[in-house]
Amino acid sequence: MQVVPTALPGVLLLEPRVFGDDRGFFFESYNRRTFHKATGVDVEFVQDNHSRSKRNVLRGLHYQVRQSQGKLVRVSVGEIWDVAVDLRRSSPHFGRWAGFTLSAESRRIAWIPPGFAHGFVVVSESADVLYKATDYYAPEHERTLLWNDAQLGIPWPLAGSPILTDKDRRGAPLAAAEVFA
């Protein structure tokens, strides 16, 4: 597994070893020992999630203020533009973001540690996104950072207006968001 750093320390892109032949391909999307050896991160994942969305669906930017979740994100069908925002006030990178493409074709996997908001927009016709989480979903602790906050200035690659839930439409700007210490 190759590790590719992003603009935010701790947020990593992982390139698994892929074995392919005329039948197709095989790769380990997660192996705890390999992940720990490559990243230095030893976590236990407690929940797997799978979403399917169509083009221009924008999900996020989500995080939990308690039971903060680390996420291991990959795409099994289609392509997304994925974003992580550092919400740790003590971090020298507080309020900064990193964006990168994840696709079924590239097979890249993103590690987003606890303390970051996470979101994505679908740039293909549709996309299936799978992610492992280090803590359980806790709706009472979930918060949403405003996807188009001018202070963040994220240049989402949209083909028209995004398709949003009310929760995502009403996210808090960074200046008013509940963040981590």
N, C-alpha and C positions, 0 to 999 in steps of 0.2 A: 504494500500500500504506500503510495506517495502522498505526502502532505504538502498542500499549497497554502501558504499564508494569504490572508486577505488584508484589507486596509485597517482592520481592527484586530489587535493582538487577542488571541484566544478564539476568534472565529476562524474556522479552518475549512478548507476544501480538501476532500479526501478522494484520491483516485485509486480505486481497487484494482487488483490484478484481474484481468479478464482473459479467460481461456475460450477461444473460439475456433470453430472449424466449420465444415460444410453443413453440419447439423444445426448450428446456432452458436450459443455462447453459454458460459457459466461464470459466475463470480460470487464470492462471499460478500453479501451486502453488510454483514456485521459479524465480527468475531471479537469477543471481549479482549482476549490476549493481544491480538493484532492491533486493535484500536488503542489499547493502553501503551503498547510498545511504540506505536507510531506517533501518538499525541502526548503521552505522559498523563493522560486523563483516565482515571479509573472510576467509572460510574456504574450504577445499576439502573437499567431501564425497567420501568414498571408498567408502561402502557404503550401500545402501538395504535396509531391513527392512520386513516386512509380517507382522502377526500378526492372527489372528482369535480372539476369545474370546467366551464367553457371559456373561450377567449374573452379577455377583458374583465374576468372576475378578479377582483382584488380582495384578498383576505388579509386583514391585519390593520394595523400593527398590534399584535396581541402579546400580553405577558401577565404573569400572576405575581402580585406583590408579596404574597406568602405562598409557600409551596412552589417557589420559583422553579421553572422547568428548564433543564437543558434539553435541546432537541437535536436529533440526528435525522436530517431531512434528505430524501431522495425522490426522484421522479421515475415512475415505471412506464408512463405513457405521456408523450408530449413534451412541452417545454415551459418553464416558468422563469421569471426574473425574481430572485429571492433577495430579501433585505433583512439585515439585523441592525438594530440601533442600541448603542450602549446606554443603559439607564442607571448605571452605578455612579452616583454623585461623586464618590471618592476617586473615580477613575480619571486619568488625564485625558481620556477619550470620550468623556461624558457628552452625550448629545450627538456624537458622530455616528455615521452609518457606513455600512459596506453593502454593496449590491453585486450580485453575480448570477450567471445563468446556470440553471440545473436542467438537465434533460435526460430522457430515456437514452438518447444516442450517446451522450458523453459519459453517462453512468457515474458522474461525480456526485459525491455525497457531502452535505454541509454539516458541520458541528457548530451549533450555536449554544454557548454556555448559559447557565442561569444568570439573570441580571440584564438580559437583553430583550428588547421587543422584537417580534418576528412577524414578517408578512411576505406576501408574494402576489404577483399578477401573472395570469396565464397569457402567454404570447403565442401559443399554438391554437389550433381549433378547439382542443380540450387537453386536459392534463390530469393524470392521477398522481397525487402527491402522498407519499408514505413517510411517516416520521415516528420515531421512538422518543419517548419522554421520560425524564428522570424522576418526575413526581406526577401524582394523579391530577387530573383536571379538577379544579376547585372553582366553580363559577362565582362563589362569593368573593374570591380574591382576584378574579380576572379583571384586567383593565385594558383599555384600548387607547393607543397613541394615535393622534390624528394623522392619517396617511399623507395628507397634503399640507402639513404644517410648513409655513414659509421659513420658519427658523431651521428646520431640517433640510429643506430644499432638495428632496429626493426627486430625481428626474424619471419618474415611472414611464416605461416604454409602452404607452397605451395607444391603441388604434381606436380613438374616439373616447367617449366617456366610460369611466369604470363602472362595473356592476358591483354594487356594495350592499351590505346589510345595513339596517338602521344603526346597529351598534357601531359599525365601522364608519358610517357617515358622521356619527356624533362623537368620535374619539376626542380626547383631550389634547390640546397643543402641549408641546414639551414644557413650556413655561408654567402650565397649570397641572401637569401630570404628577401623579403619585409615583415616586421613583425609589430606588434602592439607596441605602447609605453609602 
